[in-house]
Amino acid sequence: MQTTDPTLWSASEQAAAIRQGRLGSEELLDLFLARIAAVDTQVNAVCTLAVEPARERCRAADAATARGESWGPLHGLPLTIKDAIATADIRSTGGATVLSDHVPTTDAPAVAALKAAGAIVFGKTNLPEWSGDWQSFNEMFGTTNNPWALTHTPGGSSGGAAAAVACGMTSFELGTDIGGSVRVPSAFCGVWGHKPSFGIIPTLGYLDEPGGGGTESDVNIFGPIARSAADLRLLVDVLAQPTQERSTAWSLHLPEPTVTSLQGLRVAAWFDEPELEIDSQMSTVLHEAAAAVENSGSVVDRTARPDIDARTAWRNGARLIGAAVSVSDESAPLTHHQWLHMNRERARARVAWAEFFTDFDVLLCPITIVTAFPHLQEGLWSNRRITVNGRERSYVEIEGWPALIGSAYLPSTSVPVGRTVAGLPVGMQVVAPFLQDRTALQVGEWIGHLVGGYQPPPIVT
């Protein structure tokens, strides 16, 4: 990245500078704190700080660097964590007042993995209550604003996380995604995100109810949010592992990318779907990105689709997601018999997806139907409305594209591919076959190089 401001470097660049003695861990922490002080009164991304323990740890990291020692690939990197994830000795609330004083005594396994790789947690980022919205606001911490347009949402539920990354308040972030909660905020804030294949990163420690964190939910994943594809790749390497219980017998080895270049890459581009019509300005940016891929030597098919009905698949996915989050929202409970039928429908869809990917290396598709929209906090999901291309649409349709991909357990890299004429960021999903996360990440990186990738928002430049 062409900037002299270390807060806007990728985490990989920051880690290299710390390792080489060009940047101190405590120095970077102070730069992040200065950025938070300068802009977070407007953005409101960081909801809790734990500075002094982090400072002590940063000083220890700097001392280790001076001795020629390294704690791991994330040595000395200060970071924030989405407030839905249990973090030892730091208030972790899930955005719910009932947990306003909750301070876990242990880390979620994913947080522990980041720390074991050398990272240092100094704060938590804002979200909706129980991670249950595509916006980020709650009674305790208020509303997080989009750094590209303060009157707009940064997305949800990892909205504070994505806004903090975009603004250079943290080296990277750990978010969660069950209905788009990594992908949507990454798109709305113009940063990179990765929704991994379901099951490859432990999700224990997820705070979705009082006393929660001891079980793993269907569809839900933990995923990194960062300023470069290289960061995502590094973080997936750190985070992907079996749970402690399973590690007695299981190990995890993600396959290397199945592709070597954009030349000859087999690409399906699915942007035009009547059931999930997207904003026209966003559509223009996505089609331009696909054209850039095609002009680089890839074979792009704009008509190929998996053998599924889009309406049935996304709505079934949304119901599966609803069942998974019903522990904190019991407004529409399902019987186990109903869930079993929905799961069978998903199994059929997963077979169709697997067959589809025998002909294509990746799928390019929208992250959701809109770019960042003005704050919309009144009422319930069922009666909120958004406008897309002059037509009123149900708020729930925001979940369409995320549910279509996520409920099928597929890996998806969120790539920042440009901005609308109104200046709002546009993201695109690069979807690969189940467990082919490295392929999605690699192709996403190539596309990012073509179209520009992350750019800092004006609020920090």
Residue pairs with C-beta under 8 A, 6 or more apart in sequence:
1 8
1 9
1 10
1 13
1 227
1 228
1 454
3 9
3 456
5 168
6 14
6 17
6 23
6 27
6 28
6 31
7 28
7 31
7 32
7 35
7 168
7 169
7 460
8 168
8 227
8 456
8 460
9 17
9 227
10 226
10 227
10 228
10 230
10 231
11 74
11 77
11 79
11 171
11 172
11 226
11 227
11 228
11 231
11 234
11 235
12 228
12 230
12 231
12 234
14 23
14 28
14 77
14 171
15 73
15 74
15 75
15 76
15 77
15 171
17 23
18 24
18 25
18 28
18 61
18 65
18 75
18 76
18 77
19 65
19 70
19 75
21 65
21 66
24 58
24 62
24 65
24 76
25 58
25 59
25 61
25 62
25 65
25 75
25 76
25 77
25 78
25 120
26 55
26 58
26 59
26 61
26 62
28 58
28 76
28 77
28 78
28 171
29 51
29 54
29 55
29 58
29 78
29 120
29 122
32 78
32 122
32 168
32 169
32 170
32 171
33 49
33 51
35 167
35 168
35 169
35 460
36 46
36 49
36 169
39 147
39 167
39 169
39 459
39 460
40 46
40 167
40 169
42 145
42 150
42 459
43 144
43 145
43 147
43 150
43 154
43 163
43 164
43 167
43 459
44 126
44 141
44 142
44 143
44 144
44 145
44 160
45 125
45 126
45 144
45 154
45 159
45 160
45 161
45 163
45 164
45 167
45 169
46 80
46 123
46 124
46 125
46 126
46 160
46 164
46 169
47 83
47 93
47 123
47 124
47 125
47 126
47 140
47 141
47 160
48 83
48 90
48 91
48 123
48 124
49 122
49 123
50 89
50 90
50 121
50 122
50 123
51 122
51 123
53 89
54 78
54 120
54 121
54 122
54 123
57 120
58 76
58 78
58 120
61 71
61 75
61 76
61 118
61 120
62 76
64 70
64 71
64 75
65 75
65 76
70 118
71 117
71 118
72 116
72 117
72 118
72 238
73 117
73 118
73 234
73 237
73 238
74 114
74 117
74 118
74 119
74 234
74 238
75 117
75 118
76 118
76 120
77 118
77 119
77 120
77 171
77 172
78 119
78 120
78 121
78 122
78 170
78 171
79 114
79 119
79 120
79 121
79 122
79 170
79 171
79 172
79 173
79 174
80 121
80 122
80 123
80 124
80 125
80 161
80 164
80 169
80 170
80 173
81 87
81 111
81 121
81 123
81 124
81 125
81 161
81 173
81 174
82 124
82 125
82 127
82 157
82 158
82 160
82 161
82 173
82 174
82 175
82 176
83 92
83 93
83 94
83 95
83 124
83 125
83 126
83 127
83 160
83 207
84 92
84 94
84 95
84 127
84 130
84 131
84 157
84 176
84 206
84 207
84 208
85 92
85 108
85 110
85 111
85 174
85 176
85 205
85 206
85 207
85 222
86 92
86 104
86 106
86 107
86 108
86 111
86 205
86 206
86 207
86 213
87 104
87 107
87 108
87 111
87 121
87 124
88 104
88 105
88 106
88 107
88 111
89 103
89 104
89 105
90 103
90 104
90 121
90 123
90 124
91 100
91 101
91 102
91 103
91 124
92 99
92 102
92 103
92 104
92 124
92 207
93 99
93 100
93 102
93 124
93 140
93 207
94 127
94 129
94 130
94 131
94 207
94 208
94 209
94 212
95 126
95 127
95 128
95 129
95 130
95 131
95 138
95 140
95 141
95 157
96 129
96 130
96 138
96 207
96 210
97 139
97 140
98 210
99 207
99 210
100 140
102 207
104 205
104 213
106 112
106 205
107 115
107 205
108 202
108 203
108 204
108 205
108 206
108 213
108 222
109 202
109 204
109 205
109 241
109 243
109 244
110 174
110 201
110 202
110 203
110 205
110 222
110 239
111 121
111 174
111 205
113 238
113 239
113 241
114 121
114 174
114 235
114 238
114 239
115 121
117 238
119 171
123 170
125 158
125 160
125 161
125 163
125 164
125 170
125 173
126 136
126 137
126 138
126 141
126 142
126 144
126 159
126 160
127 136
127 138
127 156
127 157
127 158
127 159
127 160
127 161
128 135
128 136
128 137
128 138
128 156
128 157
128 159
129 138
129 139
130 207
130 208
130 209
130 325
130 328
130 329
131 156
131 157
131 158
131 176
131 178
131 181
131 208
132 157
132 325
132 328
132 329
133 156
133 157
133 381
134 153
134 155
134 156
134 157
134 179
134 180
134 181
134 184
134 368
134 395
134 398
134 399
135 143
135 153
135 155
135 156
135 159
135 375
135 376
135 377
136 143
136 144
136 153
136 154
136 155
136 156
136 157
136 158
136 159
136 160
136 163
136 185
137 143
137 144
137 375
137 377
143 375
143 377
144 153
144 154
144 159
144 160
144 163
145 151
145 152
145 153
145 154
145 163
145 375
146 152
146 153
146 154
146 155
146 163
146 188
146 189
146 372
147 154
147 163
147 166
147 167
147 189
147 457
147 459
147 460
148 166
148 189
148 190
148 372
148 423
148 424
148 425
148 457
148 458
148 459
149 372
149 423
149 424
150 459
151 374
151 375
152 188
152 372
152 373
152 374
152 375
152 424
153 159
153 188
153 372
153 373
153 374
153 375
153 376
154 160
154 162
154 163
154 166
154 185
154 188
154 189
154 372
155 162
155 184
155 185
155 186
155 187
155 188
155 189
155 372
156 181
156 184
156 185
157 175
157 176
157 181
157 185
158 173
158 175
158 176
158 177
158 181
158 182
158 185
158 225
159 185
159 188
159 189
161 173
161 174
161 175
161 185
161 225
162 173
162 175
162 185
162 186
162 188
162 189
162 191
162 193
162 225
163 185
163 189
164 170
164 173
165 172
165 173
165 189
165 191
165 225
165 226
165 227
166 189
166 190
166 191
166 454
166 456
166 457
167 456
167 457
167 459
167 460
168 456
168 460
172 224
172 225
172 226
172 227
172 231
172 235
173 224
173 225
173 226
174 222
174 223
174 224
174 225
174 239
175 181
175 182
175 185
175 193
175 222
175 223
175 224
175 225
176 182
176 203
176 206
176 220
176 221
176 222
176 223
177 183
177 193
177 195
177 220
177 221
177 222
177 223
177 402
177 406
178 217
178 219
178 220
178 221
178 321
178 324
178 325
178 406
179 219
179 318
179 321
179 325
179 399
179 402
179 403
179 406
180 367
180 368
180 398
180 399
180 401
180 402
180 403
180 406
182 193
182 194
182 195
182 221
182 223
182 224
182 225
182 414
183 193
183 195
183 367
183 368
183 402
183 412
183 414
183 427
183 429
184 367
184 368
184 398
184 402
185 193
185 225
186 192
186 193
186 225
186 367
186 414
186 416
186 427
187 193
187 367
187 368
187 371
187 414
187 416
187 425
187 426
187 427
187 428
188 371
188 372
188 424
188 425
188 427
189 372
189 425
189 457
190 416
190 419
190 425
190 427
190 454
190 455
190 457
191 225
191 226
191 227
191 416
191 454
192 225
192 226
192 227
192 228
192 229
192 231
192 232
192 413
192 414
192 415
192 416
192 444
192 448
192 453
192 454
193 223
193 224
193 225
193 226
193 232
193 413
193 414
193 427
194 223
194 224
194 232
194 235
194 236
194 411
194 412
194 413
194 414
194 437
194 440
194 441
195 221
195 223
195 405
195 406
195 411
195 412
195 413
195 414
196 221
196 222
196 223
196 236
196 239
196 240
196 411
196 437
197 409
197 410
197 411
197 434
197 435
197 436
197 437
198 219
198 221
198 406
198 409
199 409
200 240
200 241
200 252
200 254
200 435
200 437
201 221
201 222
201 223
201 236
201 239
201 240
201 241
202 216
202 222
202 241
202 242
202 243
202 244
203 216
203 217
203 220
203 221
203 222
204 213
204 214
204 215
204 216
204 243
205 213
206 212
206 213
206 216
206 217
206 220
206 222
207 213
208 217
208 325
208 327
208 328
209 327
209 328
212 327
212 328
216 243
217 324
217 325
217 327
218 320
218 323
218 324
219 317
219 320
219 321
219 324
219 406
219 407
219 409
220 324
221 406
222 239
224 231
224 232
224 235
224 236
224 239
226 232
226 235
227 454
228 448
228 453
228 454
229 413
229 415
229 441
229 444
229 445
229 448
229 453
230 445
232 413
232 441
232 444
233 438
233 441
233 442
233 445
236 254
236 437
236 438
236 441
240 252
240 254
240 437
241 247
241 252
242 250
242 251
242 252
254 435
254 437
254 438
255 435
255 436
255 438
256 438
257 436
257 438
257 439
257 441
257 442
257 443
258 361
258 436
258 439
259 265
259 361
259 362
259 439
259 442
259 443
261 297
261 446
262 293
262 296
262 297
262 298
262 443
262 446
263 296
263 297
263 298
264 297
264 298
264 299
265 293
265 297
265 298
265 299
265 361
265 362
265 443
266 298
266 299
266 301
266 359
266 360
266 361
266 362
267 290
267 293
267 294
267 298
267 299
267 300
267 301
267 360
267 361
267 362
267 363
267 364
268 300
268 301
268 302
268 304
268 305
268 356
268 360
268 362
268 363
268 364
269 287
269 290
269 300
269 301
269 302
269 363
269 364
269 365
270 302
270 304
270 305
270 363
270 364
270 365
271 278
271 283
271 286
271 287
271 290
271 302
271 364
271 365
271 366
272 283
272 302
273 310
275 310
275 311
275 314
275 400
276 310
276 314
276 366
276 369
276 397
276 400
276 401
276 404
277 369
277 388
277 389
277 391
278 286
278 366
278 368
278 369
278 370
278 388
279 369
279 370
279 371
279 388
279 389
279 420
280 389
281 371
281 420
281 421
281 422
282 366
282 370
282 371
282 420
282 426
284 420
285 417
285 418
285 419
285 420
285 426
286 364
286 366
286 417
286 426
286 428
288 417
288 418
288 451
289 364
289 415
289 417
289 418
289 428
289 447
289 450
289 451
290 300
290 302
290 364
292 447
292 450
292 451
293 300
293 364
293 447
293 450
294 300
296 446
296 450
301 360
304 356
304 359
304 360
305 356
306 349
306 352
306 353
306 355
306 356
307 352
307 355
307 356
308 349
308 352
308 353
310 404
312 345
313 349
313 404
313 407
313 408
314 399
314 400
314 401
314 403
314 404
315 403
316 342
316 345
316 346
316 349
316 407
317 346
317 403
317 404
317 406
317 407
317 408
318 396
318 399
318 400
318 403
318 407
319 334
319 342
320 339
320 342
320 343
320 346
320 403
320 407
321 399
321 403
321 406
321 407
322 329
322 332
322 334
323 334
323 339
323 342
326 332
326 333
326 334
334 342
346 407
346 408
349 408
350 408
350 409
350 434
353 408
353 410
353 433
353 434
354 433
354 434
356 363
357 363
357 432
357 433
357 436
361 432
361 439
361 443
362 430
362 431
362 432
362 439
362 440
362 443
363 429
363 430
363 431
363 432
364 428
364 429
364 430
364 431
365 401
365 404
365 405
365 428
365 429
365 431
366 401
366 428
366 429
367 401
367 402
367 414
367 427
367 428
367 429
368 398
368 399
368 400
368 401
368 402
369 388
369 393
369 397
369 398
369 400
369 401
370 386
370 388
370 398
371 420
371 422
371 424
371 425
371 426
372 424
372 425
373 386
376 384
376 386
376 395
378 384
381 395
381 396
382 396
384 394
384 395
385 392
385 393
385 394
385 395
386 392
386 393
386 394
386 395
386 397
386 398
387 393
401 429
405 412
405 429
405 431
406 412
408 434
409 434
410 431
410 432
410 433
410 434
411 431
411 432
411 434
411 435
411 436
411 437
411 440
412 429
412 430
412 431
412 432
412 440
413 429
413 430
413 440
413 441
413 443
413 444
414 427
414 428
414 429
414 444
415 427
415 428
415 429
415 430
415 444
415 447
415 448
415 451
415 453
416 425
416 426
416 427
416 448
416 451
416 452
416 453
416 454
416 455
417 426
417 427
417 428
417 447
417 448
417 451
417 452
418 425
418 426
418 451
418 452
419 425
419 426
420 426
428 447
430 440
430 443
430 444
430 447
431 440
432 439
432 440
432 443
433 439
448 454
